[in-house]
Amino acid sequence: MSADKQSVYVASDVACSCAVLNSLLGSGDTELVLHVECSNTLFRRAYPFRGATHRISIPADNLNDAVEVNLLMRAVNRIPAYHIPEAHADYGDTTFDVRPGDIVAVAEGQVFHIESNFDSLSRIGSIMQINESQKDGDLPMEASFEGDKIVIFLSKSDFADYKLLKFHEVVSGPLTTTIVLPVLVEALHILKDESEGIEDTRRWVRALARRVEKLELSKDMQPLISAQRLLELPVKRALSSSRMLLDVI
């Protein structure tokens, strides 16, 4: 697996030791299928191919965190009296009538971890979500760090304003700074205190730990500084957006 900002690439190089299966693949009676599934985004797709080597590309937005990849061989045509010498001895000389779509071989699956970009509010949404508080009145923002995602709770009036403003590019910077930055600072404090780190069962802890490691942010760095590095200097972007807004007014 490899990736850039736009796409994730999965390359396969298939080798099969069974002469019967290789013959069926060569004749076109079977085909190889690369099955890619990401439970975090509900992405699931099968990519059929015939040659021993194959490479696919998937838009990066379709995948997040753990991605499971399986390779299998399935029948394209009906294969009567199917039998392979490598079958278990208990099968003896038994033959099978294989129908199109039946799976005849499966390789060992692989799991890859796709790192989300932390360059905007929409990307940080891979580990954070903003919800409306169930409490009444004007309340301070709260955050919960117990689940797979960090959940930020805004008062009902604040959440209504947030829904109206979050899609406007000119104010997305200030929104990131005001809402995400302080919560990310708190998350980094928690990460610093965690002994398990990348092995933590919570998905946001694993994702954040990988990102911190990739950017080579020192554990001794102040969480406030680390958070701004992760968000690519949000204060600077917020000031720039505000200046653009003044120019429009």
N, C-alpha and C positions, 0 to 999 in steps of 0.2 A: 504494500500500500504506500502511496505517496500522495501529496496534496499541494495545491497552491491556494491562493485566495478565492479562486472561482470554483475549483473542482477537486474531487477526490478521485484518485486513479487506483484501480485494482488490477494487477497483472497476474495471470496464472500460467504455469508451465506444467502440463499434465503428462505424467508417465504412468502407464498401466502394464502390469506384468502378465496379464491374461491374454493369450493369443486369440481366443474366441471373441472377447470384447473388443480387442483392437481390430479384428476382422469386421465385426458388425459396425464399428465406427467408420471404418474405411469404405464400407459398402453403402453407407448412408442409412442403415437400418436403426442406428442409434445416434444420439447427439449428446454433447456435453452441456451442462447448464450450471452457470454461476448464480447462486441465490444469495442476495444481499438483503439483510433485514436490520432495521434500527428501531428498537422498541421505544426510544425516547421521542422520536419524531413520527412513528407509525409508518415509516417508509419500508416498503417490501416490494422487491422486483426480482424476476428471473431473467437471466441473460443467456440465451442458447448460442452455442457456437460449435464448430466442427474441428478446427485445427487443434494441434497440441498446445499452442500458445495463443493467448488472447488477452486483450487489455480493454477495460471499460472505463468510462468517465461518468461521474455522478455529480450534479450540482452540489456544491458544499453546503448550501442551505438545507438540503434534504437529510443531512446526517449530523448527529451530535452525540458525543461521548462514545459509548460502546456500540460497535457495529459488528454483527455476526455474519460471516461469509462461509457458505457451504458450496462444495462442488460435487455434482452427481452426474451420472450417465442415465439417460432415459430412452426408452424405445420410441422411434418415430413411426415405424411400420410394425405390423403384426409379425412376431417371430415364433413359428410353431416348433415344437420339439426342442425347446431351448434347454441346453445342458452345457455345463462347463466342468472340465476335469478338476478344477480347484475347489469344487463344492465339497462340503463336509461328507465324510464317508457314510453317514447315516442316510443320505439321499440315494446312495447307490446309483442305479441307472435311470432314476426317475427323470422325466422330462416335463417341461412346463410350456403352456401356451401363453406367451407374453403379448400383451396388448399395447397399442400405442399409448404412451404416457406412463407406462409402468417403469419404475426405477430399477435398474439392474446393477448399479454400483454407486457407492458413496465414499468420498474421501473424508479424511479427518477435517473437521471444521476449524476455522480460525476466528479470533476475535481481535478487532483493531479498536483503538481509541482515537477518536477525532477530537482535536482541540478546537474549541470555539474561539473566535476572535473576540477581543474585549474592546473593540474600537468604537462602540456606540451603544446607546441604550437598548436597541433591539437585539444586539449581540449578547450583551450582559444578561438579557432575558433567558439565555440558556441555563443560567444558574439562579436567576432571580425572577420573581413575579410580583406584581403590584396588585393588591386586592383592596376592596372596600371594607372598612371596619364595620363590624356589627354593632358597635357602640354608638350612642347618640351624642351630639354635641361637637364643638370644636375641640379636637384632641391632638396631642402631638403624634407624629409619625412613630409607629412601632415596627419591630421586625422579629421574626421567628427564624431560628437557625436549626431547628430540630429535624426537618425533613430533607428530601433529596434536593429541593430548591429552597433558597432563602425567600421567605414570604414577607413582603413589606405591606403594612396596613396603613391606609390613609383614611382620615375622617370622611364621612359621606360627602360633605361639600368639597373637600380637597380632591377626592377621587373624581367627582363630576367635572371639576376644572381640568384635572389631569387628562381625562379622556378626550376633552376638547382640544387640548394643546399639544399632546404628545406627537401628533403627526405633522406638525408644522416645523419645518427644518430650522427656521430662524430661532425657535425657542427650545429646540431639542437639547442644545448644549447646556443652557441654564438648568433645564430639567434634570439632566444627567448629574450635574454638579450638586443640585439641591437634594435630590432623592437618593441617587445611587452612591455617590461618593462617601457620605458618612456611614452608610450601611456596609459598604465594602471595607472601610477602615475597621469597623467592628468585626467583620468576618476575618480579616487578616490577624486581628488580635486573637481570635479563637483558633485560627490555623497555627499560629505561633505557639499556642499552649497545647496543641494536640500532639501526642506522642506518635500516633499511628500515621498521621499525615496522609500520604497518597493511598494508604491501605484502608482508610476510613470508609465505612459503609455508606456514608452520605455522599451522593453524587457531586454536590457542589464543593465539598471538601477536596475530593479527588481532582476535579477539574481545575480548581483554583491552585492547588498544590502543583499540578503539572505546568500551569501557566507561569507561576512564580519561578519554577525551576528552569523553564525554557528561557525566560527573560534574564535569568541569572541574577535575580534580586536577592541581595544578602539578607540572611535571617536577622542580622543586626540593624537593618535599615528600619527606620520608623514606619509603622503601618500607613501613616498619612502620606509619606513620600512614595511608598510602594503602590498604594492605591492610585495615586495620580499617574504613576508610570503605567500601570495596568490599563487605565482609562485614556492613556495617551494625552496627558495634560488637559484635563477637562476644564480647569479654570481659564486657561488661555483660550480654549474654544468657546467657552461661555462668554467671555469678554468680547471676542470677535463677533459672535452672534448678536450680542447686545448692541454693538457698534453698528452692525448692519441694520438692525431694527430702527435705530435712531436715524440712520440715513434715509430709510423709507418714510419715516414720519416727517 
